[in-house]
């Protein structure tokens, strides 16, 4: 495995063109088209974040790893059991792919002043957003990480650039997102590209992860009041193809199944690899197609849904009940619970789907939903030094009223009881979307995860190969 400073290959030919990444850049950034192509390259690794979502959910108390057997993708199994080590292929992939994204965004930032053209500020705003997005994923997973504000990492930097403290990483992320907010508008120039609302929402989340509750409340309320987002009235449609890029989508990772890929290069897939991994093993029937039965929800998380909550049947597929009602058949895998992540399991697709159908699913990942923004704003208002529980309940109950179809189940409590209600609401609203592990860790509730060791499992180990590449420059995370 190459060091993080060598970009992983992807399906777009120009991304592998050595001239594109030439040190002097004399042959690039000479036109608007060059900047645009570099921006496309910077968006491309977002499709590799399937691993962040899948493994992040497996790490939480929402699901078990599943799969075919106890040795099916050992890296996922180890994370599920909290016995992962610095030798873990999936953690190595996450590190490498996210740093590939950082470097591609940084390439644009490094040469931001080379050529002027109308609209360059938007491209730069998106580049800063993307660098912030990838760095945020990295700091969530690994804690202190190497950063390079002025541009790209190059070979040799791993021996001289230290792992920056989390506070410094967050400061860079905040600065990047503030530039993005200033340069972007609430309307995307193309579907799937970042907007001012996406940058504000991510900045609000970054503040929340640092317990900067007043700052989080302020910026998240800007999204709520100015972004034009609306909760979709029909929760059933959100995770179907018809619900992609809907009124409640603040930022969405775009996938397609028209360009095939294989298991020898999962990051090359233009499809959502996690979807096939979460499908029902041996499935034959209507609506869905088969998969590899990873990331199976537990009875505990199913029981978190209250009676009358319309989200339960959208989020959780009870395969036995489904088979009885539809005549579908299936086989069972390792750690079978009877439940599947219905939000992200493979649906029947069009005839022009290409490649291995298990790794080219077109299901977009709803990276930031308006419901998430409302719940983050509720938490920020409830937890800030001078709480505004009235406002917190308004935001919380907007989400609940959509879930139940009425106001009869609105939350009326305050203080710490309201905090607990918000945490519970985040769990059921966002189950299957990769947020629960990090919500537990950032709020000091990591011990709710089986096998979690305080002072260790808040972050994951730096991959051993990266430690070796640094030749003693980087130390390992505690207890790894």
Beta strands, then each sheet from edge to edge (+ up, - down):
strand 1: 63-66
strand 2: 249-253
strand 3: 280-281
strand 4: 290-291
strand 5: 294-297
strand 6: 316-318
strand 7: 339-341
strand 8: 365-369
sheet 1: 1+ 5-
sheet 2: 2+ 8-
sheet 3: 3+ 4+
sheet 4: 6+ 7-
end
